[in-house]
Amino acid sequence: MEKLNFIESPIKFEALEELGVLPGTYVDEILNSDILVLPRIGEQRTKDKIFSEDSMGYFNELKNFTTDVKVEICADDEDFKELSLHSDCVSLPMLLVTMFGFPIAVQFTWYYIQKKLLTPTKLDDVTVDASIVLDEDGKARRLDFHGKAEDFEQIVTQVKRLEDE
């Protein structure tokens, strides 16, 4: 796999209200988090904030995975809705992260893929969509992954190399 490929993104902490995804509660916690689980942005034109399937489970596991970073979900409890898709492709929740939260978000995503998706019977059958948006000093870049679940490990390896540099 070649170098990590980031693309510019309009999604950043300071733009959450403008994007219409900032809930009415927990605003300070959300804006000061290191890893934020986001609803699906730009796919629907309703007021509902729709999250990827199992976003709440993903969020809860992420909070239990680490205490080193502040983890939040961008939703009010009463407005939380998940979209259930039945396909061979698993769409993981989009994450908005700080530079501090980025390596942990990548490591957790790999942990989650291994724990939930990679079983001996499904190893070749599972495709994953994952996006992690890195908001560094108000400049946002998105890392997208679409591919076989086991190939996400290459992303983890490259992020570890970046940390070591």
PyMOL CGO cylinders between C-alpha atoms (Angstrom):
from pymol import cmd
from pymol.cgo import CYLINDER

trace = [
    CYLINDER, 0.00, 0.00, 0.00, 1.29, 3.45, -0.82, 0.3, 1, 1, 1, 1, 1, 1,
    CYLINDER, 1.29, 3.45, -0.82, 1.47, 6.40, 1.55, 0.3, 1, 1, 1, 1, 1, 1,
    CYLINDER, 1.47, 6.40, 1.55, -1.59, 7.45, 3.55, 0.3, 1, 1, 1, 1, 1, 1,
    CYLINDER, -1.59, 7.45, 3.55, -3.81, 9.51, 1.28, 0.3, 1, 1, 1, 1, 1, 1,
    CYLINDER, -3.81, 9.51, 1.28, -5.62, 12.41, 2.93, 0.3, 1, 1, 1, 1, 1, 1,
    CYLINDER, -5.62, 12.41, 2.93, -8.07, 14.68, 1.13, 0.3, 1, 1, 1, 1, 1, 1,
    CYLINDER, -8.07, 14.68, 1.13, -9.24, 18.11, 2.25, 0.3, 1, 1, 1, 1, 1, 1,
    CYLINDER, -9.24, 18.11, 2.25, -12.46, 18.09, 4.23, 0.3, 1, 1, 1, 1, 1, 1,
    CYLINDER, -12.46, 18.09, 4.23, -14.98, 20.78, 5.26, 0.3, 1, 1, 1, 1, 1, 1,
    CYLINDER, -14.98, 20.78, 5.26, -15.74, 18.76, 8.40, 0.3, 1, 1, 1, 1, 1, 1,
    CYLINDER, -15.74, 18.76, 8.40, -13.94, 20.20, 11.41, 0.3, 1, 1, 1, 1, 1, 1,
    CYLINDER, -13.94, 20.20, 11.41, -14.81, 21.00, 15.00, 0.3, 1, 1, 1, 1, 1, 1,
    CYLINDER, -14.81, 21.00, 15.00, -15.44, 24.70, 14.33, 0.3, 1, 1, 1, 1, 1, 1,
    CYLINDER, -15.44, 24.70, 14.33, -17.83, 23.88, 11.45, 0.3, 1, 1, 1, 1, 1, 1,
    CYLINDER, -17.83, 23.88, 11.45, -20.11, 21.40, 13.26, 0.3, 1, 1, 1, 1, 1, 1,
    CYLINDER, -20.11, 21.40, 13.26, -22.85, 23.97, 13.92, 0.3, 1, 1, 1, 1, 1, 1,
    CYLINDER, -22.85, 23.97, 13.92, -22.73, 25.23, 10.33, 0.3, 1, 1, 1, 1, 1, 1,
    CYLINDER, -22.73, 25.23, 10.33, -22.97, 21.62, 9.09, 0.3, 1, 1, 1, 1, 1, 1,
    CYLINDER, -22.97, 21.62, 9.09, -26.12, 21.19, 11.19, 0.3, 1, 1, 1, 1, 1, 1,
    CYLINDER, -26.12, 21.19, 11.19, -24.83, 18.29, 13.27, 0.3, 1, 1, 1, 1, 1, 1,
    CYLINDER, -24.83, 18.29, 13.27, -24.11, 19.99, 16.60, 0.3, 1, 1, 1, 1, 1, 1,
    CYLINDER, -24.11, 19.99, 16.60, -26.73, 18.86, 19.13, 0.3, 1, 1, 1, 1, 1, 1,
    CYLINDER, -26.73, 18.86, 19.13, -28.35, 21.13, 21.71, 0.3, 1, 1, 1, 1, 1, 1,
    CYLINDER, -28.35, 21.13, 21.71, -26.62, 19.49, 24.67, 0.3, 1, 1, 1, 1, 1, 1,
    CYLINDER, -26.62, 19.49, 24.67, -23.05, 18.57, 25.59, 0.3, 1, 1, 1, 1, 1, 1,
    CYLINDER, -23.05, 18.57, 25.59, -21.73, 21.23, 23.21, 0.3, 1, 1, 1, 1, 1, 1,
    CYLINDER, -21.73, 21.23, 23.21, -18.60, 22.05, 25.26, 0.3, 1, 1, 1, 1, 1, 1,
    CYLINDER, -18.60, 22.05, 25.26, -17.77, 18.35, 25.70, 0.3, 1, 1, 1, 1, 1, 1,
    CYLINDER, -17.77, 18.35, 25.70, -18.24, 17.75, 21.96, 0.3, 1, 1, 1, 1, 1, 1,
    CYLINDER, -18.24, 17.75, 21.96, -16.14, 20.72, 20.85, 0.3, 1, 1, 1, 1, 1, 1,
    CYLINDER, -16.14, 20.72, 20.85, -13.36, 19.79, 23.30, 0.3, 1, 1, 1, 1, 1, 1,
    CYLINDER, -13.36, 19.79, 23.30, -13.23, 16.09, 22.51, 0.3, 1, 1, 1, 1, 1, 1,
    CYLINDER, -13.23, 16.09, 22.51, -10.25, 14.34, 20.95, 0.3, 1, 1, 1, 1, 1, 1,
    CYLINDER, -10.25, 14.34, 20.95, -12.38, 11.76, 19.12, 0.3, 1, 1, 1, 1, 1, 1,
    CYLINDER, -12.38, 11.76, 19.12, -15.92, 12.52, 18.03, 0.3, 1, 1, 1, 1, 1, 1,
    CYLINDER, -15.92, 12.52, 18.03, -18.33, 9.98, 16.51, 0.3, 1, 1, 1, 1, 1, 1,
    CYLINDER, -18.33, 9.98, 16.51, -20.28, 11.78, 13.79, 0.3, 1, 1, 1, 1, 1, 1,
    CYLINDER, -20.28, 11.78, 13.79, -23.59, 11.16, 12.05, 0.3, 1, 1, 1, 1, 1, 1,
    CYLINDER, -23.59, 11.16, 12.05, -23.59, 10.56, 8.32, 0.3, 1, 1, 1, 1, 1, 1,
    CYLINDER, -23.59, 10.56, 8.32, -22.97, 14.01, 6.84, 0.3, 1, 1, 1, 1, 1, 1,
    CYLINDER, -22.97, 14.01, 6.84, -24.20, 15.13, 3.46, 0.3, 1, 1, 1, 1, 1, 1,
    CYLINDER, -24.20, 15.13, 3.46, -26.10, 11.96, 2.56, 0.3, 1, 1, 1, 1, 1, 1,
    CYLINDER, -26.10, 11.96, 2.56, -29.58, 12.98, 3.58, 0.3, 1, 1, 1, 1, 1, 1,
    CYLINDER, -29.58, 12.98, 3.58, -31.46, 16.24, 3.43, 0.3, 1, 1, 1, 1, 1, 1,
    CYLINDER, -31.46, 16.24, 3.43, -33.58, 15.81, 6.55, 0.3, 1, 1, 1, 1, 1, 1,
    CYLINDER, -33.58, 15.81, 6.55, -33.24, 17.32, 10.00, 0.3, 1, 1, 1, 1, 1, 1,
    CYLINDER, -33.24, 17.32, 10.00, -32.58, 13.85, 11.39, 0.3, 1, 1, 1, 1, 1, 1,
    CYLINDER, -32.58, 13.85, 11.39, -29.01, 13.04, 12.26, 0.3, 1, 1, 1, 1, 1, 1,
    CYLINDER, -29.01, 13.04, 12.26, -28.58, 9.48, 11.06, 0.3, 1, 1, 1, 1, 1, 1,
    CYLINDER, -28.58, 9.48, 11.06, -25.64, 7.41, 12.30, 0.3, 1, 1, 1, 1, 1, 1,
    CYLINDER, -25.64, 7.41, 12.30, -24.08, 4.33, 10.75, 0.3, 1, 1, 1, 1, 1, 1,
    CYLINDER, -24.08, 4.33, 10.75, -25.29, 0.99, 12.01, 0.3, 1, 1, 1, 1, 1, 1,
    CYLINDER, -25.29, 0.99, 12.01, -24.02, 0.14, 15.52, 0.3, 1, 1, 1, 1, 1, 1,
    CYLINDER, -24.02, 0.14, 15.52, -22.58, 3.63, 16.08, 0.3, 1, 1, 1, 1, 1, 1,
    CYLINDER, -22.58, 3.63, 16.08, -23.65, 3.58, 19.73, 0.3, 1, 1, 1, 1, 1, 1,
    CYLINDER, -23.65, 3.58, 19.73, -21.95, 0.21, 20.28, 0.3, 1, 1, 1, 1, 1, 1,
    CYLINDER, -21.95, 0.21, 20.28, -18.86, 1.54, 18.50, 0.3, 1, 1, 1, 1, 1, 1,
    CYLINDER, -18.86, 1.54, 18.50, -18.91, 4.68, 20.68, 0.3, 1, 1, 1, 1, 1, 1,
    CYLINDER, -18.91, 4.68, 20.68, -19.29, 2.71, 23.92, 0.3, 1, 1, 1, 1, 1, 1,
    CYLINDER, -19.29, 2.71, 23.92, -16.46, 0.33, 23.01, 0.3, 1, 1, 1, 1, 1, 1,
    CYLINDER, -16.46, 0.33, 23.01, -14.25, 3.27, 22.03, 0.3, 1, 1, 1, 1, 1, 1,
    CYLINDER, -14.25, 3.27, 22.03, -14.86, 4.95, 25.40, 0.3, 1, 1, 1, 1, 1, 1,
    CYLINDER, -14.86, 4.95, 25.40, -13.90, 1.69, 27.14, 0.3, 1, 1, 1, 1, 1, 1,
    CYLINDER, -13.90, 1.69, 27.14, -10.86, 1.18, 24.87, 0.3, 1, 1, 1, 1, 1, 1,
    CYLINDER, -10.86, 1.18, 24.87, -9.01, 4.23, 26.14, 0.3, 1, 1, 1, 1, 1, 1,
    CYLINDER, -9.01, 4.23, 26.14, -9.10, 6.76, 28.93, 0.3, 1, 1, 1, 1, 1, 1,
    CYLINDER, -9.10, 6.76, 28.93, -6.22, 8.73, 27.40, 0.3, 1, 1, 1, 1, 1, 1,
    CYLINDER, -6.22, 8.73, 27.40, -8.48, 10.85, 25.18, 0.3, 1, 1, 1, 1, 1, 1,
    CYLINDER, -8.48, 10.85, 25.18, -11.87, 12.53, 25.44, 0.3, 1, 1, 1, 1, 1, 1,
    CYLINDER, -11.87, 12.53, 25.44, -14.42, 10.59, 23.37, 0.3, 1, 1, 1, 1, 1, 1,
    CYLINDER, -14.42, 10.59, 23.37, -17.90, 11.94, 22.54, 0.3, 1, 1, 1, 1, 1, 1,
    CYLINDER, -17.90, 11.94, 22.54, -20.76, 11.25, 20.16, 0.3, 1, 1, 1, 1, 1, 1,
    CYLINDER, -20.76, 11.25, 20.16, -22.36, 14.14, 18.27, 0.3, 1, 1, 1, 1, 1, 1,
    CYLINDER, -22.36, 14.14, 18.27, -26.00, 13.52, 19.23, 0.3, 1, 1, 1, 1, 1, 1,
    CYLINDER, -26.00, 13.52, 19.23, -28.65, 14.18, 21.83, 0.3, 1, 1, 1, 1, 1, 1,
    CYLINDER, -28.65, 14.18, 21.83, -29.91, 10.96, 23.37, 0.3, 1, 1, 1, 1, 1, 1,
    CYLINDER, -29.91, 10.96, 23.37, -33.50, 11.51, 22.21, 0.3, 1, 1, 1, 1, 1, 1,
    CYLINDER, -33.50, 11.51, 22.21, -32.48, 12.35, 18.62, 0.3, 1, 1, 1, 1, 1, 1,
    CYLINDER, -32.48, 12.35, 18.62, -30.11, 9.41, 18.11, 0.3, 1, 1, 1, 1, 1, 1,
    CYLINDER, -30.11, 9.41, 18.11, -31.03, 7.24, 15.09, 0.3, 1, 1, 1, 1, 1, 1,
    CYLINDER, -31.03, 7.24, 15.09, -29.05, 4.52, 13.33, 0.3, 1, 1, 1, 1, 1, 1,
    CYLINDER, -29.05, 4.52, 13.33, -29.35, 3.43, 9.73, 0.3, 1, 1, 1, 1, 1, 1,
    CYLINDER, -29.35, 3.43, 9.73, -29.40, -0.33, 9.29, 0.3, 1, 1, 1, 1, 1, 1,
    CYLINDER, -29.40, -0.33, 9.29, -27.93, -1.47, 6.01, 0.3, 1, 1, 1, 1, 1, 1,
    CYLINDER, -27.93, -1.47, 6.01, -27.93, -5.08, 4.95, 0.3, 1, 1, 1, 1, 1, 1,
    CYLINDER, -27.93, -5.08, 4.95, -24.99, -5.58, 2.65, 0.3, 1, 1, 1, 1, 1, 1,
    CYLINDER, -24.99, -5.58, 2.65, -21.57, -7.15, 2.45, 0.3, 1, 1, 1, 1, 1, 1,
    CYLINDER, -21.57, -7.15, 2.45, -20.03, -3.76, 3.24, 0.3, 1, 1, 1, 1, 1, 1,
    CYLINDER, -20.03, -3.76, 3.24, -19.89, -2.53, 6.83, 0.3, 1, 1, 1, 1, 1, 1,
    CYLINDER, -19.89, -2.53, 6.83, -19.94, 1.27, 7.18, 0.3, 1, 1, 1, 1, 1, 1,
    CYLINDER, -19.94, 1.27, 7.18, -18.18, 2.30, 10.36, 0.3, 1, 1, 1, 1, 1, 1,
    CYLINDER, -18.18, 2.30, 10.36, -19.06, 5.64, 11.93, 0.3, 1, 1, 1, 1, 1, 1,
    CYLINDER, -19.06, 5.64, 11.93, -17.16, 8.68, 10.70, 0.3, 1, 1, 1, 1, 1, 1,
    CYLINDER, -17.16, 8.68, 10.70, -14.74, 10.03, 13.30, 0.3, 1, 1, 1, 1, 1, 1,
    CYLINDER, -14.74, 10.03, 13.30, -13.55, 13.60, 13.74, 0.3, 1, 1, 1, 1, 1, 1,
    CYLINDER, -13.55, 13.60, 13.74, -10.28, 13.62, 15.65, 0.3, 1, 1, 1, 1, 1, 1,
    CYLINDER, -10.28, 13.62, 15.65, -7.54, 15.87, 16.93, 0.3, 1, 1, 1, 1, 1, 1,
    CYLINDER, -7.54, 15.87, 16.93, -3.91, 15.06, 16.19, 0.3, 1, 1, 1, 1, 1, 1,
    CYLINDER, -3.91, 15.06, 16.19, -3.71, 13.61, 19.71, 0.3, 1, 1, 1, 1, 1, 1,
    CYLINDER, -3.71, 13.61, 19.71, -6.72, 11.35, 19.07, 0.3, 1, 1, 1, 1, 1, 1,
    CYLINDER, -6.72, 11.35, 19.07, -5.77, 10.27, 15.54, 0.3, 1, 1, 1, 1, 1, 1,
    CYLINDER, -5.77, 10.27, 15.54, -3.47, 7.30, 16.31, 0.3, 1, 1, 1, 1, 1, 1,
    CYLINDER, -3.47, 7.30, 16.31, -5.86, 6.02, 18.98, 0.3, 1, 1, 1, 1, 1, 1,
    CYLINDER, -5.86, 6.02, 18.98, -8.81, 6.27, 16.58, 0.3, 1, 1, 1, 1, 1, 1,
    CYLINDER, -8.81, 6.27, 16.58, -6.91, 4.25, 13.96, 0.3, 1, 1, 1, 1, 1, 1,
    CYLINDER, -6.91, 4.25, 13.96, -5.81, 1.64, 16.49, 0.3, 1, 1, 1, 1, 1, 1,
    CYLINDER, -5.81, 1.64, 16.49, -9.35, 1.32, 17.86, 0.3, 1, 1, 1, 1, 1, 1,
    CYLINDER, -9.35, 1.32, 17.86, -10.83, 0.97, 14.37, 0.3, 1, 1, 1, 1, 1, 1,
    CYLINDER, -10.83, 0.97, 14.37, -8.48, -1.95, 13.70, 0.3, 1, 1, 1, 1, 1, 1,
    CYLINDER, -8.48, -1.95, 13.70, -9.33, -3.47, 17.11, 0.3, 1, 1, 1, 1, 1, 1,
    CYLINDER, -9.33, -3.47, 17.11, -13.05, -3.13, 16.34, 0.3, 1, 1, 1, 1, 1, 1,
    CYLINDER, -13.05, -3.13, 16.34, -12.65, -4.69, 12.88, 0.3, 1, 1, 1, 1, 1, 1,
    CYLINDER, -12.65, -4.69, 12.88, -10.75, -7.62, 14.38, 0.3, 1, 1, 1, 1, 1, 1,
    CYLINDER, -10.75, -7.62, 14.38, -13.19, -8.14, 17.24, 0.3, 1, 1, 1, 1, 1, 1,
    CYLINDER, -13.19, -8.14, 17.24, -16.48, -7.65, 15.42, 0.3, 1, 1, 1, 1, 1, 1,
    CYLINDER, -16.48, -7.65, 15.42, -15.87, -8.39, 11.76, 0.3, 1, 1, 1, 1, 1, 1,
    CYLINDER, -15.87, -8.39, 11.76, -12.96, -10.76, 11.23, 0.3, 1, 1, 1, 1, 1, 1,
    CYLINDER, -12.96, -10.76, 11.23, -14.08, -14.28, 11.97, 0.3, 1, 1, 1, 1, 1, 1,
    CYLINDER, -14.08, -14.28, 11.97, -12.62, -17.35, 10.26, 0.3, 1, 1, 1, 1, 1, 1,
    CYLINDER, -12.62, -17.35, 10.26, -15.80, -17.76, 8.20, 0.3, 1, 1, 1, 1, 1, 1,
    CYLINDER, -15.80, -17.76, 8.20, -16.00, -14.11, 7.13, 0.3, 1, 1, 1, 1, 1, 1,
    CYLINDER, -16.00, -14.11, 7.13, -12.35, -13.25, 6.57, 0.3, 1, 1, 1, 1, 1, 1,
    CYLINDER, -12.35, -13.25, 6.57, -12.62, -12.78, 2.79, 0.3, 1, 1, 1, 1, 1, 1,
    CYLINDER, -12.62, -12.78, 2.79, -16.23, -11.63, 2.72, 0.3, 1, 1, 1, 1, 1, 1,
    CYLINDER, -16.23, -11.63, 2.72, -16.16, -8.42, 4.73, 0.3, 1, 1, 1, 1, 1, 1,
    CYLINDER, -16.16, -8.42, 4.73, -15.64, -5.03, 3.11, 0.3, 1, 1, 1, 1, 1, 1,
    CYLINDER, -15.64, -5.03, 3.11, -15.31, -1.97, 5.34, 0.3, 1, 1, 1, 1, 1, 1,
    CYLINDER, -15.31, -1.97, 5.34, -15.94, 1.73, 4.78, 0.3, 1, 1, 1, 1, 1, 1,
    CYLINDER, -15.94, 1.73, 4.78, -14.20, 3.94, 7.33, 0.3, 1, 1, 1, 1, 1, 1,
    CYLINDER, -14.20, 3.94, 7.33, -13.45, 7.66, 7.41, 0.3, 1, 1, 1, 1, 1, 1,
    CYLINDER, -13.45, 7.66, 7.41, -11.36, 9.51, 9.94, 0.3, 1, 1, 1, 1, 1, 1,
    CYLINDER, -11.36, 9.51, 9.94, -11.20, 13.29, 9.68, 0.3, 1, 1, 1, 1, 1, 1,
    CYLINDER, -11.20, 13.29, 9.68, -8.11, 14.85, 11.23, 0.3, 1, 1, 1, 1, 1, 1,
    CYLINDER, -8.11, 14.85, 11.23, -8.71, 18.42, 12.40, 0.3, 1, 1, 1, 1, 1, 1,
    CYLINDER, -8.71, 18.42, 12.40, -5.29, 19.90, 13.00, 0.3, 1, 1, 1, 1, 1, 1,
    CYLINDER, -5.29, 19.90, 13.00, -5.17, 23.61, 13.83, 0.3, 1, 1, 1, 1, 1, 1,
    CYLINDER, -5.17, 23.61, 13.83, -8.45, 24.29, 12.00, 0.3, 1, 1, 1, 1, 1, 1,
    CYLINDER, -8.45, 24.29, 12.00, -7.34, 22.51, 8.82, 0.3, 1, 1, 1, 1, 1, 1,
    CYLINDER, -7.34, 22.51, 8.82, -9.22, 19.29, 8.18, 0.3, 1, 1, 1, 1, 1, 1,
    CYLINDER, -9.22, 19.29, 8.18, -8.03, 16.30, 6.16, 0.3, 1, 1, 1, 1, 1, 1,
    CYLINDER, -8.03, 16.30, 6.16, -9.98, 13.08, 5.72, 0.3, 1, 1, 1, 1, 1, 1,
    CYLINDER, -9.98, 13.08, 5.72, -8.53, 9.59, 5.52, 0.3, 1, 1, 1, 1, 1, 1,
    CYLINDER, -8.53, 9.59, 5.52, -10.92, 7.22, 3.76, 0.3, 1, 1, 1, 1, 1, 1,
    CYLINDER, -10.92, 7.22, 3.76, -10.68, 3.47, 3.65, 0.3, 1, 1, 1, 1, 1, 1,
    CYLINDER, -10.68, 3.47, 3.65, -12.77, 1.19, 1.48, 0.3, 1, 1, 1, 1, 1, 1,
    CYLINDER, -12.77, 1.19, 1.48, -11.57, -2.35, 1.18, 0.3, 1, 1, 1, 1, 1, 1,
    CYLINDER, -11.57, -2.35, 1.18, -11.24, -5.77, 2.69, 0.3, 1, 1, 1, 1, 1, 1,
    CYLINDER, -11.24, -5.77, 2.69, -11.43, -5.65, 6.47, 0.3, 1, 1, 1, 1, 1, 1,
    CYLINDER, -11.43, -5.65, 6.47, -8.07, -7.34, 7.00, 0.3, 1, 1, 1, 1, 1, 1,
    CYLINDER, -8.07, -7.34, 7.00, -6.35, -4.73, 4.79, 0.3, 1, 1, 1, 1, 1, 1,
    CYLINDER, -6.35, -4.73, 4.79, -7.04, -1.99, 7.37, 0.3, 1, 1, 1, 1, 1, 1,
    CYLINDER, -7.04, -1.99, 7.37, -4.02, -3.28, 9.29, 0.3, 1, 1, 1, 1, 1, 1,
    CYLINDER, -4.02, -3.28, 9.29, -1.84, -1.56, 6.65, 0.3, 1, 1, 1, 1, 1, 1,
    CYLINDER, -1.84, -1.56, 6.65, -3.30, 1.79, 7.75, 0.3, 1, 1, 1, 1, 1, 1,
    CYLINDER, -3.30, 1.79, 7.75, -2.37, 1.01, 11.37, 0.3, 1, 1, 1, 1, 1, 1,
    CYLINDER, -2.37, 1.01, 11.37, 1.20, 0.17, 10.34, 0.3, 1, 1, 1, 1, 1, 1,
    CYLINDER, 1.20, 0.17, 10.34, 1.57, 3.43, 8.41, 0.3, 1, 1, 1, 1, 1, 1,
    CYLINDER, 1.57, 3.43, 8.41, 0.17, 5.53, 11.27, 0.3, 1, 1, 1, 1, 1, 1,
    CYLINDER, 0.17, 5.53, 11.27, 2.63, 3.89, 13.68, 0.3, 1, 1, 1, 1, 1, 1,
    CYLINDER, 2.63, 3.89, 13.68, 5.45, 4.81, 11.28, 0.3, 1, 1, 1, 1, 1, 1,
    CYLINDER, 5.45, 4.81, 11.28, 4.25, 8.44, 11.26, 0.3, 1, 1, 1, 1, 1, 1,
    CYLINDER, 4.25, 8.44, 11.26, 4.25, 8.48, 15.07, 0.3, 1, 1, 1, 1, 1, 1,
    CYLINDER, 4.25, 8.48, 15.07, 7.82, 7.19, 15.12, 0.3, 1, 1, 1, 1, 1, 1,
    CYLINDER, 7.82, 7.19, 15.12, 9.08, 9.92, 12.76, 0.3, 1, 1, 1, 1, 1, 1,
]
cmd.load_cgo(trace, "trace")
